[in-house]
């Protein structure tokens, strides 16, 4: 009598990996679009900054409307006042961002500068206190963060007209390049096993 065959636990992941490999060109095309958009943003950071700030304002308005709807749904519960307060905050800030995009860009640039400053100081302190492997690279990264914060601060408020767009462009370009390289690697690795983290697995 033959024993029933049990399915391999890696079969679903292998099938999904094969399907992902067959669609490598989609990943490559998506990456190419992001690279082009990122390059355009880097080439025209003033326009990219304006569009980015406008998108942030619209998202804040959407968040405010969502909070209002949620507050109406829970108006008989204890969190009603907090939801209304959050909705008012989102709506006011969203309207401010859309009405005065130049000043909003200045505020966002200051927040970005503060984040670089704090991140740089923490990286420098951590790398000097804990001499872990490759701590010098973390120290170097912290110094770069501090230099960027100083450059942005010295050029503020004029820097607020281009910093956000430039950084968004760099992020889109790098993200798109990564997707392009992933697509090309899937095209060449026909029989290679796709890492679980690319397939949404826990491994």
Wavefront OBJ file of the C-alpha trace (Angstrom):
o trace
v 0.000 0.000 0.000
v 1.447 3.351 -0.983
v 1.742 6.096 1.560
v 0.020 9.451 0.840
v 2.368 12.101 -0.377
v 2.699 15.174 1.798
v 3.191 18.566 0.272
v 6.502 20.243 0.828
v 6.238 23.222 3.178
v 8.362 25.251 0.782
v 6.135 24.524 -2.246
v 3.853 27.570 -1.856
v 6.825 29.874 -1.462
v 8.544 28.287 -4.482
v 5.394 28.700 -6.580
v 5.087 32.310 -5.506
v 8.752 32.864 -6.263
v 8.309 31.411 -9.747
v 5.354 33.713 -10.339
v 7.392 36.672 -9.158
v 10.258 35.746 -11.460
v 7.905 35.566 -14.446
v 6.828 39.145 -13.742
v 10.306 40.587 -13.300
v 9.593 43.167 -15.981
v 6.803 44.711 -13.886
v 9.233 45.357 -11.054
v 11.765 46.730 -13.514
v 9.160 49.013 -15.134
v 7.975 50.278 -11.745
v 11.559 50.979 -10.737
v 12.220 52.766 -14.026
v 9.201 55.046 -13.489
v 10.378 55.880 -9.958
v 13.903 56.595 -11.221
v 12.554 58.960 -13.890
v 10.262 60.765 -11.431
v 13.097 60.953 -8.902
v 15.475 62.380 -11.504
v 12.886 65.007 -12.478
v 12.447 65.947 -8.812
v 16.203 66.245 -8.341
v 16.442 68.378 -11.495
v 13.604 70.684 -10.403
v 13.576 70.573 -6.578
v 11.573 73.813 -6.278
v 8.627 72.308 -8.177
v 8.984 68.989 -6.357
v 8.928 70.783 -3.003
v 5.720 72.628 -3.899
v 4.001 69.442 -5.077
v 5.158 67.478 -2.031
v 3.862 70.125 0.373
v 0.533 70.192 -1.492
v 0.225 66.411 -1.209
v 0.942 66.617 2.532
v -1.791 69.234 2.901
v -4.311 67.090 1.032
v -3.420 64.055 3.142
v -3.926 66.076 6.322
v -7.356 67.191 5.125
v -8.282 63.591 4.320
v -7.106 62.544 7.784
v -9.210 65.318 9.332
v -12.351 64.272 7.442
v -11.731 60.666 8.444
v -11.441 61.675 12.091
v -14.720 63.609 11.864
v -16.509 60.576 10.444
v -14.982 58.364 13.117
v -16.004 60.821 15.828
v -19.604 60.741 14.591
v -19.541 56.940 14.711
v -18.360 56.907 18.341
v -20.183 60.017 19.554
v -21.702 58.061 22.441
v -18.341 56.764 23.637
v -15.735 58.401 25.870
v -13.247 59.164 23.055
v -15.626 61.448 21.139
v -13.992 64.719 22.269
v -10.477 63.459 21.489
v -11.494 62.451 17.964
v -13.055 65.871 17.373
v -9.909 67.581 18.678
v -7.707 65.465 16.400
v -10.004 66.187 13.454
v -9.828 69.930 14.096
v -6.035 69.782 14.340
v -5.687 67.857 11.073
v -8.071 70.180 9.248
v -6.471 73.393 10.512
v -2.930 72.242 9.719
v -4.017 70.876 6.326
v -5.673 74.168 5.397
v -2.606 76.089 6.582
v -0.327 73.934 4.445
v -2.468 74.405 1.330
v -3.046 78.131 1.868
v 0.603 79.061 2.539
v 2.763 76.357 0.988
v 5.952 78.423 1.172
v 5.697 78.939 4.928
v 4.639 75.320 5.397
v 7.733 74.225 3.481
v 9.813 76.341 5.859
v 8.304 74.650 8.900
v 8.764 71.175 7.391
v 12.376 72.033 6.537
v 13.025 73.008 10.158
v 11.549 69.701 11.319
v 13.753 67.882 8.810
v 16.795 69.804 10.074
v 15.946 68.909 13.676
v 15.614 65.227 12.762
v 19.045 65.250 11.090
v 20.532 66.997 14.103
v 19.078 64.574 16.660
v 19.855 61.501 14.554
v 23.433 62.652 13.976
v 24.086 63.330 17.661
v 22.613 59.979 18.703
v 24.685 58.087 16.130
v 27.886 59.846 17.177
v 27.296 59.277 20.901
v 26.283 55.647 20.411
v 29.250 54.842 18.170
v 31.742 56.453 20.578
v 30.288 54.804 23.688
v 29.735 51.346 22.182
v 32.675 50.244 20.053
v 30.678 47.648 18.124
v 31.828 46.234 14.759
v 31.903 48.900 12.043
v 31.260 51.657 14.594
v 33.371 54.050 12.551
v 30.830 53.914 9.710
v 28.034 54.800 12.111
v 30.173 57.656 13.404
v 30.735 58.820 9.825
v 27.001 58.636 9.170
v 26.332 60.752 12.247
v 28.842 63.379 11.128
v 27.178 63.528 7.701
v 23.792 64.049 9.376
v 25.198 66.925 11.422
v 26.781 68.514 8.338
v 23.483 68.279 6.439
v 21.607 69.811 9.374
v 24.130 72.673 9.526
v 23.978 73.329 5.781
v 20.185 73.365 5.726
v 20.010 75.585 8.807
v 22.529 78.103 7.448
v 20.565 78.374 4.212
v 17.148 78.634 5.854
v 14.597 79.944 4.894
v 15.830 79.952 1.276
v 16.750 76.261 1.596
v 13.117 75.404 2.357
v 12.280 76.083 -1.298
v 14.326 73.124 -2.560
v 15.395 70.817 0.299
v 12.182 68.785 0.554
v 11.923 68.265 -3.201
v 15.584 67.280 -3.450
v 15.308 64.718 -0.659
v 12.081 63.283 -2.059
v 13.756 62.988 -5.458
v 16.773 61.189 -3.990
v 14.494 58.797 -2.115
v 12.419 58.025 -5.229
v 15.547 57.563 -7.339
v 17.159 55.183 -4.830
v 13.927 53.236 -4.308
v 13.368 52.923 -8.046
v 16.943 51.794 -8.635
v 16.495 49.081 -6.003
v 13.327 47.841 -7.737
v 15.114 47.798 -11.107
v 17.991 45.766 -9.701
v 15.535 43.372 -8.040
v 13.732 42.866 -11.344
v 16.976 42.190 -13.190
v 18.136 39.776 -10.492
v 14.839 37.876 -10.749
v 15.251 37.698 -14.521
v 18.699 36.121 -14.281
v 18.017 33.892 -11.240
v 15.641 31.440 -12.921
v 16.069 28.578 -10.518
v 17.289 30.451 -7.487
v 15.127 30.448 -4.398
v 13.586 33.849 -3.647
v 14.288 35.014 -0.077
v 11.284 34.720 2.183
v 11.325 38.406 3.170
v 10.722 39.359 -0.484
v 7.690 37.095 -0.595
v 6.152 38.369 2.598
v 7.206 35.352 4.676
v 8.496 35.339 8.229
v 11.795 33.719 7.468
l 1 2 3 4 5 6 7 8 9 10 11 12 13 14 15 16 17 18 19 20 21 22 23 24 25 26 27 28 29 30 31 32 33 34 35 36 37 38 39 40 41 42 43 44 45 46 47 48 49 50 51 52 53 54 55 56 57 58 59 60 61 62 63 64 65 66 67 68 69 70 71 72 73 74 75 76 77 78 79 80 81 82 83 84 85 86 87 88 89 90 91 92 93 94 95 96 97 98 99 100 101 102 103 104 105 106 107 108 109 110 111 112 113 114 115 116 117 118 119 120 121 122 123 124 125 126 127 128 129 130 131 132 133 134 135 136 137 138 139 140 141 142 143 144 145 146 147 148 149 150 151 152 153 154 155 156 157 158 159 160 161 162 163 164 165 166 167 168 169 170 171 172 173 174 175 176 177 178 179 180 181 182 183 184 185 186 187 188 189 190 191 192 193 194 195 196 197 198 199 200 201 202 203
